[in-house]
């Protein structure tokens, strides 16, 4: 059985730069967990939480000098 997408954007091509522009305008939150385990013993655990967004005059950079 073949599934075909339906909707207004189903057959529309979008450039990668347009997708990045939309993501950065609203912001993106990336979260993830990675655990390295051997014989049911956790050796390494990494938690990732990142916020990616654009910075402009309305939303200043958090790393600006005071």
N, C-alpha and C positions, 0 to 999 in steps of 0.2 A: 504494500500500500504506500503510495506517495503522498506526502503532506506538502501542500503549497501554502505559503503565507498569504494572508488576506489583510486588507487594510489600505489606507491612503498612501503609506510609505513602502508597500510591499515590493514594488518594482522600480522605486526611485533610487538612483545612485547618489551617495553623499560622499564628498571629499573628506579625507582624514583631517585636514586643517579645520573644516567646519565642525566636525565632531569634537576636536580638541577645544575650539573656541567656545562651544556650548558647555562643555564640561568645566572649563576654567571659569566661565562666567558665573556658574552656580556653585562650583566647588565639588571636590570629590574626596570621599573618605575611604581609605584603604585599610582594612584590618586583616590580620592573619595570625595563625599560631602554627609553630613548627616544633615538633618534639622528636628528638633522636633517642630511640629506645633500643636497648639490647637486653634480651632475656627478661623482659618486663621490668627493667630498671631504667628510669629516665636519666639520661646522661646530660643532654642539652635541651633547654627549652627557650624558644625565642618568641616573643610577642611583638607584633608589628602593628602600630597604629599611626597612620600618616594622613594629614590633611593637605590637599593640593588645591590651591585656588589662585586667582589672579590678584594682584595688589594694585590699587589705584588711589587717587586722592580721597575717595570716600571710605576706602578700607585700607588704612595705612599698614605698613609692614610692622610686625611685632618686634623686629630686630633693629628698629631705628634707634639712633642715639638720642638720649633725652636731653 
